[in-house]
Amino acid sequence: MRMSASALPFRRMLGIDERLEHTAARPVIIPQVIVVDHGKVFVSESFKASCAFLGISFQPARKATGTDKPHIERTLGSVATMFAQYVSATAGLSPGAAVLEVGCGTGQLTERLASSGFRLTAIDIGASMIAAARQRLAGAEVSFQVTSFEDLAAVDASFDLVISSAAFHWIDPEVAFSKSARLLRPGGWLALLGTEEHYDDPLGEALDVLWVTHGDTGGAWERRPSDPEAIAATGLFGTPACLTDRQQAILPAGDVIALETTRATFLSWPHDTQRHFTEELRRLLKPQPAVDLTRHTSVTMAQVLRVRR
Ligand SMILES: C[S@@+](CC[C@H](N)C(=O)[O-])C[C@H]1O[C@@H](n2cnc3c(N)ncnc32)[C@H](O)[C@@H]1O
């Protein structure tokens, strides 16, 4: 994008704080056209008003017209691509940079990173995940490994970027940040991508209570620090920068049950606890056919300061 298309006063911001230099390097995305399907999430009045305000042409897909669907798929693909580009721009990476992706899963983000020409190592603890990622990226130059991050054997200071999407919270917190700092070359970056769903109250509050009363961790999961807080607490990285996008959605009650009962915490419970939780959730949802939810997608980036061995 041309910087002239940006509304941000970059020059004045740089004068105030030179750390904002990276802001000026970030891609500013202003689409010309957005094609949307007919899910409620996309057709809210505020979304349409925002499009009008930003001069974006808002075009609903024609109903029952399969050929319109690829436009939407491509748009979602572009979001992942721009995410990867945002991270590379902030970290100042060029083709050939050494990148480690932790918990690559089936390779959605890996695909985007690979197209940037990085020397990419992608690891996952699940052999089936790596098999799927290998298939997705057939022919690409990616070094895949089936290993946990905790057990990964890698040379200290060998990566320019350690990146992880929706996986870093599964790693032993004693290892996650210290090992990332050790594997990064001086000045290298850690980038954590994550998503979270928050239901509007009163359901949100009632569901929190349900998780706490059914689990045996006393709600530790809910009280876990955010990515920026966790990174800042290590003292190994510079001040983390966090970018968050919020999307409103309306979820049918059945989908809420489907979503909540696929969470790892739920799956780890004994059958009786799972049944009781599901019954209680069904009872909470009974008065309403659908619920409001906000989906938070965030990217947190921090530059390594020093290495503690
Ligand atoms: C929610 S998935 C995210 C997958 C992918 N990054 C994405 O965004 O689509 C989490 C992934 O982390 C992997 N994982 C969990 N614990 C791990 C560990 N300790 N080391 C490496 N990978 C791990 C899981 O096998 C799973 O593929």
The ligand as an ORCA input file, in Angstrom:
! r2SCAN-3c Opt
* xyz 0 1
  C      -4.994    -24.987     18.103
  S      -3.741    -25.806     17.200
  C      -3.127    -24.467     16.212
  C      -2.543    -24.963     14.922
  C      -2.022    -23.889     13.956
  N      -0.934    -23.130     14.505
  C      -3.146    -22.970     13.500
  O      -3.179    -21.786     13.894
  O      -4.023    -23.426     12.732
  C      -2.456    -26.049     18.415
  C      -1.308    -26.900     17.900
  O      -0.264    -26.906     18.878
  C       0.326    -28.197     18.913
  N       1.032    -28.331     20.196
  C       0.484    -28.450     21.415
  N       1.430    -28.543     22.352
  C       2.636    -28.444     21.724
  C       3.997    -28.466     22.161
  N       4.294    -28.576     23.450
  N       4.970    -28.339     21.236
  C       4.655    -28.212     19.923
  N       3.384    -28.215     19.451
  C       2.380    -28.320     20.338
  C      -0.869    -29.113     18.717
  O      -0.487    -30.398     18.285
  C      -1.690    -28.358     17.684
  O      -1.365    -28.730     16.369
*
